[in-house]
Amino acid sequence: MIAYAVKLTRSPGEMEQADVEALRVAGFSDRDVLDITEVTAYYAYANRIADGLGITLEEWIPED
């Protein structure tokens, strides 16, 4: 699941059906795959919106 999310985040254009099949083989249902994809995509979307607007981190949030 983590490898799938990292690949989707770092190189979305390289995603293949085999990536989905690997999740199925690991025991994830189609609904699980959808949820993993949606959560990963939402975080990418939200971070790009924040970055595009120049929103900075709250002081209490560590940067590393």
C-alpha positions in Angstrom: 0.0 0.0 0.0 2.8 2.4 0.9 4.7 1.6 -2.3 1.6 2.3 -4.3 0.9 5.6 -2.6 4.6 6.7 -3.0 4.6 5.8 -6.7 1.2 7.6 -7.3 2.6 10.7 -5.5 6.1 10.7 -7.1 5.4 9.4 -10.6 1.7 9.3 -11.3 2.2 8.9 -15.1 4.0 5.6 -14.5 1.0 3.9 -12.7 0.0 0.7 -14.4 -2.7 -1.9 -13.9 0.0 -4.1 -12.3 0.1 -1.6 -9.4 -3.5 -2.2 -8.7 -3.1 -6.0 -9.2 -0.3 -6.0 -6.6 -2.7 -4.4 -4.0 -5.3 -7.1 -4.9 -2.8 -9.9 -4.4 -1.9 -8.3 -1.0 -5.6 -8.7 0.0 -7.0 -5.3 -0.7 -10.5 -5.1 -2.2 -11.4 -2.9 -5.1 -13.0 -0.5 -2.6 -9.8 -0.5 -0.6 -7.8 0.4 -3.7 -10.2 3.2 -4.5 -9.9 4.5 -0.9 -6.1 4.4 -1.0 -6.0 6.2 -4.4 -8.5 8.9 -3.2 -6.7 9.6 0.0 -3.3 9.8 -1.8 -4.7 12.0 -4.5 -6.5 14.3 -2.0 -3.3 14.9 -0.1 -1.4 15.7 -3.3 -4.2 18.1 -4.3 -4.4 19.8 -0.9 -0.6 20.3 -0.7 -0.5 21.8 -4.2 -3.3 24.2 -3.4 -1.4 25.2 -0.2 1.9 25.5 -2.0 0.3 27.5 -4.9 -1.2 30.0 -2.5 2.0 30.3 -0.5 0.4 29.1 2.7 3.1 28.5 5.4 3.1 25.9 8.2 1.8 26.7 11.6 4.6 27.4 14.0 3.8 24.3 16.0 4.2 22.0 13.0 7.8 20.7 12.5 9.2 21.1 9.0 11.0 17.8 8.9 
